[in-house]
Amino acid sequence: MPSCWRIVPGQSLLHRGWDGACVLYNDLSGDTHLLSDDAMRLLLALRDGDVGADELAAPELADMLATLRQLHLIEPC
């Protein structure tokens, strides 16, 4: 699993959240995704450059990163 990730260029991360979940619009595919608050926080942290390589290499994030990659929201750097 790569230790460096970034938001796919062109994503604005337009989202709305409530009760522990977020709805996110994918600018590139036109799809709408239902994400956990944790997944949305991770996307925003990646956008803002607030996540270090050590954190991204943590095993507990591997599944979340893989899911976000499958949704074409992030990509390896």
Helices and strands as residue ranges (DSSP letters): E 5-7, E 15-18, E 21-25, E 32-36, H 37-48, H 53-56, H 59-70, E 74-76
